[in-house]
Amino acid sequence: MSLSLIGFITILIIVALLISGKVSPIVAMVLPPIAGALIAGFGISEIGGFFESGLSSVINVAIMFIFAIIFFGILQDVGLFDPIINKLVSLSHGNIITVTVGTVVVAAIAHLDGSGASTFLLTIPALLPLYKRLQMNPYLLLLLIAGSAAIMNMIPWAGPLGRTASVLEMDVTELWKPLIPIQIIGLLLMIALAVFLGMREKRRIIRTYGSLEIAASLAIEDEEEPKEIKDEDKKETLARPNLLWVNAMIAIAVLGVLISGIIPAGLAFMIGVAIALPINFRKVDEQMERLKAHAPSALLMATIIIAAGLFLGILNGTGMLTAIANDVVKVLPASIAPYIHIIVGIFGVPFDLVLSTDAYYFALLPVVDQIASTYGVASLSTAYAMVIGNIVGTFVSPLAPAVWLALGLAGLEMRGHLRYSLFWLWGISIILVLVAIAIGVI
């Protein structure tokens, strides 16, 4: 059996397992590549070497993830972002356009920790009563939060860039810097979309109820109020309003160091955690409690990254990726092959509906990169095309667990979310890919 066929079957099995959801990503990315390497004739000691090589390429990313998630988790706990979000909510009250634009801004701020779940937990309970009070479509709320959070998801401590950095074996902060203009343009596009859809929603409300005042005057029963009060009480015990500016300065300092690249990203977040913990929680027991609270999320992502290191180490070390690329290039039309990264990027959002994030970045990206590189396309260009094209659809995919959390919080259905949001988010994705080509990122 040829090396390329073994590699292709290995990748296919991994993708199938990741899509099926029957096993964890760790199982999917550990057992199949080891079996593939053994079938290809490599010994256990050689596989050990592949693991060490792959691990060395991802360990910095794994460390960064652990401490970044803990750092932003602590800042969320102490309520650093709550005053900003609450102020934006109060300012937007009663004005449809202001509500939609405010939703985009609030979601962007809430997603600074890179966690989709916490973003939805922060934004939907805060904004959904306002949408209901104004008779606005809750699917519009979900669309705006999903799009804004997805664009913010390009930050280095979020999942996609960490996975991409692992594949490319480069520093995740350096990978992120050229994407900052794309994020800014993406958020401006989301604000423009919020204005347009807000105007459309305003016309719908007036057409349905006669006027905005009549719509707003209708009584809306809030069945979740007791739960929200209980959650609010729990948050109060962790909130540190008297340390708001201290925590803000810590966050700004860490982000400044991160962007400057003076020290590795993992060390910057490690120092941030070491400073933020004792300032906000004086007792050792309280500090350990916060670490325990955020450790599951941090360690889960780190273990997936490390497992991906084995997978990538085997694919590269055995030569499977090179063999696959060489064979695919032979059958691809010469006119298409040099642009395969752009083609995949343009269809990135639909890919997100059928491929999990791990499958897209750990299985598809290496193959596309290997094929494109044979035509002189830089790996960075391939990575940016695939990241920008795919990431906007992150929170519209049924394979993203955070989306189901959002649907549960809002009391909505996946079918309705796809029908309402897919067209707009895919459109923004394509525009951002074209913008990235125009400004030279791709």
C-alpha positions as CSV (number, residue, x, y, z in Angstrom):
1,M,0.0,0.0,0.0
2,S,1.4,3.4,-1.0
3,L,2.4,6.0,1.6
4,S,-0.1,8.5,0.2
5,L,-3.0,6.0,0.3
6,I,-2.2,5.2,4.0
7,G,-2.0,8.9,4.8
8,F,-5.2,9.6,3.0
9,I,-7.1,6.8,4.8
10,T,-5.6,7.9,8.1
11,I,-6.8,11.4,7.6
12,L,-10.2,10.2,6.4
13,I,-10.6,8.0,9.5
14,I,-9.6,11.0,11.8
15,V,-12.1,13.3,10.1
16,A,-14.8,10.7,10.3
17,L,-14.2,10.2,14.0
18,L,-14.1,13.9,14.7
19,I,-17.3,14.5,12.8
20,S,-19.1,11.5,14.4
21,G,-18.6,12.8,17.9
22,K,-18.4,9.2,19.1
23,V,-14.9,9.7,20.5
24,S,-12.9,12.6,21.9
25,P,-10.5,14.5,19.6
26,I,-7.6,13.0,21.6
27,V,-8.6,9.5,20.7
28,A,-9.2,10.4,17.1
29,M,-5.8,12.1,16.7
30,V,-3.7,9.5,18.6
31,L,-4.8,6.0,17.6
32,P,-5.3,6.3,13.8
33,P,-2.0,8.0,13.0
34,I,-0.1,5.4,15.2
35,A,-1.9,2.6,13.3
36,G,-1.1,4.3,10.0
37,A,2.6,4.6,10.8
38,L,2.8,0.9,11.9
39,I,1.0,-0.2,8.7
40,A,3.5,1.9,6.7
41,G,6.3,0.0,8.2
42,F,7.6,2.3,10.9
43,G,8.6,1.0,14.3
44,I,7.6,2.1,17.8
45,S,10.9,3.9,18.4
46,E,10.5,5.8,15.2
47,I,6.9,6.8,16.2
48,G,8.4,8.0,19.5
49,G,10.7,10.2,17.5
50,F,7.8,11.6,15.5
51,F,5.9,12.4,18.7
52,E,8.9,14.3,20.2
53,S,9.2,16.2,17.0
54,G,5.5,17.0,16.9
55,L,5.4,17.9,20.6
56,S,8.2,20.4,20.3
57,S,6.3,22.2,17.6
58,V,3.1,22.6,19.7
59,I,4.2,22.8,23.3
60,N,4.4,26.6,23.3
61,V,0.9,26.9,21.9
62,A,-0.4,24.4,24.6
63,I,1.2,26.4,27.4
64,M,-0.2,29.7,26.0
65,F,-3.7,28.2,25.9
66,I,-3.6,27.0,29.5
67,F,-2.6,30.3,31.0
68,A,-4.6,32.5,28.6
69,I,-7.9,30.7,29.4
70,I,-7.2,30.9,33.1
71,F,-6.2,34.6,32.9
72,F,-9.3,35.7,31.1
73,G,-11.4,33.4,33.2
74,I,-10.2,35.3,36.3
75,L,-11.0,38.6,34.7
76,Q,-14.5,37.5,33.8
77,D,-14.9,36.2,37.4
78,V,-14.0,39.5,38.9
79,G,-16.4,41.4,36.6
80,L,-13.9,43.4,34.6
81,F,-16.1,43.4,31.5
82,D,-19.5,43.7,33.2
83,P,-19.6,47.6,33.6
84,I,-18.8,48.0,29.8
85,I,-21.5,45.5,28.8
86,N,-24.1,46.9,31.2
87,K,-23.4,50.4,30.0
88,L,-23.8,49.4,26.4
89,V,-27.1,47.6,27.2
90,S,-28.5,50.6,29.0
91,L,-27.4,53.0,26.2
92,S,-29.1,50.9,23.6
93,H,-32.4,50.7,25.3
94,G,-35.4,51.4,23.1
95,N,-33.6,52.1,19.8
96,I,-33.6,49.2,17.4
97,I,-30.4,50.3,15.5
98,T,-28.6,51.1,18.7
99,V,-29.6,47.7,20.0
100,T,-28.2,45.8,17.0
101,V,-25.0,47.8,16.9
102,G,-24.6,47.5,20.6
103,T,-25.0,43.7,20.3
104,V,-22.0,43.5,18.0
105,V,-19.8,45.6,20.3
106,V,-20.9,43.8,23.5
107,A,-20.2,40.4,21.8
108,A,-16.8,41.5,20.7
109,I,-15.9,42.6,24.3
110,A,-17.4,39.5,25.8
111,H,-15.3,37.3,23.5
112,L,-12.0,38.7,24.7
113,D,-11.5,35.4,26.6
114,G,-11.7,33.4,23.4
115,S,-14.4,31.2,24.8
116,G,-17.6,30.8,22.8
117,A,-19.5,29.3,25.7
118,S,-18.7,32.2,28.1
119,T,-19.5,34.8,25.4
120,F,-23.0,33.4,24.9
121,L,-23.5,33.1,28.7
122,L,-22.5,36.7,29.1
123,T,-24.4,38.2,26.2
124,I,-27.6,36.2,25.6
125,P,-29.1,36.5,29.2
126,A,-28.2,40.2,29.2
127,L,-29.6,41.1,25.8
128,L,-32.4,38.6,25.2
129,P,-34.9,40.4,27.5
130,L,-34.3,43.6,25.6
131,Y,-34.9,41.9,22.3
132,K,-38.1,40.4,23.6
133,R,-39.2,43.7,25.1
134,L,-38.8,45.4,21.7
135,Q,-40.4,42.5,19.9
136,M,-37.1,42.0,17.9
137,N,-36.3,38.6,16.3
138,P,-34.1,36.6,18.7
139,Y,-32.4,35.0,15.7
140,L,-31.1,38.4,14.8
141,L,-29.5,38.5,18.3
142,L,-27.9,35.1,17.7
143,L,-26.6,36.1,14.2
144,L,-25.0,39.3,15.5
145,I,-23.4,37.7,18.5
146,A,-22.2,34.7,16.4
147,G,-20.6,36.9,13.7
148,S,-19.0,39.4,16.1
149,A,-17.6,36.6,18.3
150,A,-16.3,34.6,15.3
151,I,-14.3,37.6,14.0
152,M,-12.9,38.2,17.5
153,N,-12.1,34.4,17.5
154,M,-9.0,35.3,15.5
155,I,-7.2,36.3,18.7
156,P,-4.2,34.1,19.4
157,W,-5.6,32.5,22.6
158,A,-8.8,31.3,20.8
159,G,-8.9,27.8,19.2
160,P,-8.4,28.3,15.4
161,L,-5.2,30.3,15.5
162,G,-3.7,28.0,18.1
163,R,-4.4,25.0,15.9
164,T,-3.0,26.8,12.8
165,A,0.1,27.8,14.7
166,S,0.6,24.2,15.7
167,V,0.3,23.0,12.1
168,L,2.7,25.7,10.8
169,E,5.1,25.3,13.8
170,M,5.3,29.1,14.3
171,D,4.6,31.6,17.1
172,V,0.9,32.2,17.4
173,T,1.3,35.9,18.2
174,E,3.3,36.5,14.9
175,L,0.6,34.6,13.1
176,W,-2.1,36.9,14.6
177,K,-0.6,40.4,13.9
178,P,-1.4,40.5,10.1
179,L,-4.9,39.5,11.0
180,I,-5.6,42.5,13.2
181,P,-6.6,44.7,10.2
182,I,-8.9,41.9,9.0
183,Q,-10.5,41.8,12.5
184,I,-11.1,45.5,12.4
185,I,-12.6,45.4,8.9
186,G,-14.7,42.4,9.9
187,L,-16.1,44.2,12.9
188,L,-16.9,47.2,10.8
189,L,-18.7,44.9,8.3
190,M,-20.6,43.4,11.3
191,I,-21.6,46.9,12.4
192,A,-22.7,47.8,8.9
193,L,-24.7,44.5,8.8
194,A,-26.2,45.4,12.2
195,V,-27.4,48.7,10.9
196,F,-28.9,47.2,7.8
197,L,-30.6,44.4,9.6
198,G,-31.7,46.8,12.4
199,M,-33.4,49.0,9.8
200,R,-35.1,45.9,8.3
201,E,-36.2,44.7,11.7
202,K,-37.6,48.2,12.6
203,R,-39.7,48.1,9.4
204,R,-40.9,44.6,10.3
205,I,-41.9,45.6,13.8
206,I,-43.8,48.7,12.5
207,R,-45.5,46.7,9.8
208,T,-46.5,44.0,12.4
209,Y,-47.5,46.1,15.4
210,G,-48.2,49.5,13.9
211,S,-45.5,51.4,15.8
212,L,-42.4,50.8,17.9
213,E,-44.2,52.2,21.0
214,I,-47.1,49.7,20.7
215,A,-44.6,46.8,20.3
216,A,-42.6,47.9,23.3
217,S,-45.7,48.3,25.5
218,L,-46.7,44.7,25.1
219,A,-46.2,42.7,28.3
220,I,-43.4,40.1,28.0
221,E,-43.3,37.4,30.7
222,D,-39.8,36.5,31.7
223,E,-39.8,33.0,33.0
224,E,-36.1,32.8,33.6
225,E,-35.9,35.7,36.1
226,P,-35.4,33.6,39.2
227,K,-32.5,31.8,37.6
228,E,-30.9,35.0,36.4
229,I,-31.2,36.5,39.9
230,K,-29.6,33.4,41.3
231,D,-26.7,33.6,38.8
232,E,-26.3,37.2,39.5
233,D,-26.0,36.5,43.3
234,K,-23.3,34.0,42.5
235,K,-21.4,36.5,40.4
236,E,-21.5,39.1,43.1
237,T,-19.4,37.0,45.4
238,L,-16.6,37.0,42.9
239,A,-16.9,40.5,41.6
240,R,-14.2,43.0,42.6
241,P,-15.7,46.5,41.6
242,N,-13.1,48.3,43.8
243,L,-10.3,46.7,41.8
244,L,-11.8,47.5,38.4
245,W,-9.1,49.8,37.2
246,V,-6.3,47.7,38.6
247,N,-7.6,44.7,36.7
248,A,-8.1,46.8,33.5
249,M,-4.4,47.9,33.7
250,I,-3.3,44.3,34.2
251,A,-5.3,43.2,31.1
252,I,-4.0,46.1,29.0
253,A,-0.4,45.4,30.1
254,V,-0.6,41.7,29.2
255,L,-2.2,42.5,25.8
256,G,0.5,45.1,25.2
257,V,3.3,42.7,26.0
258,L,1.6,40.1,23.8
259,I,1.4,42.4,20.8
260,S,4.9,43.7,21.2
261,G,6.3,40.2,21.2
262,I,8.9,41.0,23.9
263,I,8.4,37.7,25.6
264,P,6.5,34.5,24.5
265,A,2.8,34.6,24.7
266,G,2.6,31.8,27.3
267,L,5.0,33.6,29.6
268,A,3.0,36.9,29.3
269,F,-0.3,35.1,30.4
270,M,1.6,33.1,33.1
271,I,2.8,36.4,34.6
272,G,-0.7,37.9,34.2
273,V,-2.2,35.0,36.1
274,A,0.4,35.2,38.8
275,I,-0.4,38.9,39.3
276,A,-4.2,38.8,39.0
277,L,-4.7,35.9,41.4
278,P,-3.3,37.4,44.6
279,I,-4.6,40.9,43.9
280,N,-8.2,39.7,43.5
281,F,-8.2,36.7,45.9
282,R,-6.1,37.1,49.0
283,K,-6.6,33.6,50.5
284,V,-4.8,30.6,49.0
285,D,-8.0,28.6,49.1
286,E,-9.8,31.2,46.9
287,Q,-6.9,31.3,44.5
288,M,-6.9,27.5,44.1
289,E,-10.7,27.5,43.7
290,R,-10.4,29.9,40.7
291,L,-7.6,27.7,39.2
292,K,-9.8,24.6,39.6
293,A,-12.8,26.4,38.1
294,H,-10.9,27.2,34.9
295,A,-8.5,24.3,34.7
296,P,-10.9,21.9,32.9
297,S,-11.3,24.3,29.9
298,A,-7.6,25.1,29.8
299,L,-6.4,21.5,30.1
300,L,-8.9,20.2,27.5
301,M,-7.6,22.5,24.8
302,A,-4.0,21.8,25.8
303,T,-4.5,18.1,25.6
304,I,-6.1,18.4,22.2
305,I,-3.1,20.5,21.0
306,I,-0.6,18.0,22.3
307,A,-2.5,15.1,20.6
308,A,-2.4,17.1,17.4
309,G,1.3,17.3,17.9
310,L,1.5,13.5,17.6
311,F,-0.8,13.5,14.6
312,L,1.2,16.2,12.8
313,G,4.5,14.7,13.8
314,I,3.6,11.3,12.3
315,L,2.1,12.8,9.1
316,N,5.3,14.9,8.6
317,G,7.8,12.4,9.9
318,T,6.6,9.5,7.8
319,G,6.3,11.6,4.6
320,M,2.6,10.9,4.3
321,L,1.7,14.6,3.7
322,T,4.3,15.0,1.0
323,A,3.2,11.8,-0.7
324,I,-0.5,12.9,-0.6
325,A,0.3,16.3,-2.0
326,N,2.5,14.9,-4.8
327,D,-0.3,12.5,-5.9
328,V,-3.1,15.1,-5.7
329,V,-1.0,17.6,-7.7
330,K,-0.8,15.0,-10.5
331,V,-4.6,14.8,-10.9
332,L,-5.5,18.5,-10.2
333,P,-6.0,20.7,-13.3
334,A,-2.9,23.0,-13.6
335,S,-5.2,26.1,-13.8
336,I,-6.9,25.3,-10.4
337,A,-4.1,23.9,-8.2
338,P,-2.2,27.2,-7.5
339,Y,-5.5,28.7,-6.2
340,I,-6.6,25.8,-4.1
341,H,-6.1,27.7,-0.8
342,I,-8.3,30.5,-2.0
343,I,-11.0,28.1,-3.2
344,V,-11.0,26.3,0.1
345,G,-11.1,29.7,1.9
346,I,-14.1,30.9,0.0
347,F,-16.0,27.7,0.9
348,G,-14.7,27.8,4.4
349,V,-18.1,28.4,6.0
350,P,-19.8,25.5,4.3
351,F,-16.8,23.3,5.3
352,D,-17.5,24.4,8.9
353,L,-20.9,22.7,8.6
354,V,-19.5,19.3,7.8
355,L,-16.0,19.4,9.4
356,S,-15.3,20.0,13.0
357,T,-12.7,22.7,13.9
358,D,-10.1,20.0,14.7
359,A,-10.8,18.3,11.4
360,Y,-10.6,21.5,9.4
361,Y,-7.3,22.7,10.9
362,F,-5.5,19.5,11.7
363,A,-6.6,17.4,8.8
364,L,-7.5,19.6,5.9
365,L,-5.1,22.5,6.4
366,P,-1.9,20.4,6.2
367,V,-3.0,18.7,3.0
368,V,-4.0,22.0,1.3
369,D,-0.8,23.7,2.5
370,Q,1.3,20.8,1.1
371,I,-0.5,21.0,-2.3
372,A,-0.3,24.8,-2.5
373,S,3.4,24.9,-1.5
374,T,4.3,22.8,-4.6
375,Y,3.1,25.8,-6.7
376,G,5.1,28.3,-4.7
377,V,2.3,29.4,-2.4
378,A,3.6,30.4,1.0
379,S,2.3,28.4,4.0
380,L,1.2,31.6,5.7
381,S,-0.9,32.6,2.7
382,T,-2.7,29.2,2.7
383,A,-3.2,29.4,6.4
384,Y,-4.7,33.0,6.3
385,A,-7.0,32.0,3.4
386,M,-8.4,29.0,5.3
387,V,-8.6,30.8,8.7
388,I,-10.3,33.9,7.3
389,G,-12.7,31.9,5.1
390,N,-13.7,29.5,7.8
391,I,-13.7,31.4,11.1
392,V,-16.7,33.6,10.5
393,G,-18.9,30.5,10.3
394,T,-17.6,29.2,13.7
395,F,-20.8,29.8,15.6
396,V,-23.3,28.8,12.9
397,S,-21.9,25.2,12.7
398,P,-23.9,22.4,14.3
399,L,-20.6,20.8,15.2
400,A,-19.7,23.6,17.6
401,P,-20.9,22.8,21.1
402,A,-21.1,26.5,22.1
403,V,-23.8,27.0,19.4
404,W,-26.1,24.5,21.1
405,L,-25.5,26.3,24.4
406,A,-26.5,29.6,22.7
407,L,-29.6,28.0,21.2
408,G,-30.6,26.6,24.6
409,L,-30.1,30.0,26.3
410,A,-32.2,31.8,23.6
411,G,-34.8,29.0,23.2
412,L,-34.2,28.7,19.5
413,E,-33.6,25.9,16.9
414,M,-30.6,25.1,14.8
415,R,-32.7,25.0,11.7
416,G,-33.9,28.6,12.2
417,H,-30.3,29.8,13.1
418,L,-28.9,28.3,9.9
419,R,-31.7,29.7,7.8
420,Y,-31.4,33.2,9.3
421,S,-27.6,33.5,9.7
422,L,-25.8,31.3,7.2
423,F,-26.3,33.6,4.1
424,W,-25.0,36.7,5.9
425,L,-22.0,35.1,7.7
426,W,-20.9,33.3,4.5
427,G,-21.1,36.6,2.6
428,I,-19.0,38.4,5.2
429,S,-16.5,35.5,5.1
430,I,-16.1,35.8,1.3
431,I,-15.7,39.6,1.5
432,L,-13.0,39.2,4.1
433,V,-11.1,36.7,2.0
434,L,-11.2,39.1,-1.0
435,V,-10.2,42.0,1.3
436,A,-7.2,39.9,2.6
437,I,-6.2,39.3,-1.0
438,A,-6.5,43.0,-1.9
439,I,-4.3,44.2,1.1
440,G,-1.8,41.4,0.6
441,V,-2.5,39.2,3.7
442,I,-3.2,36.3,1.3
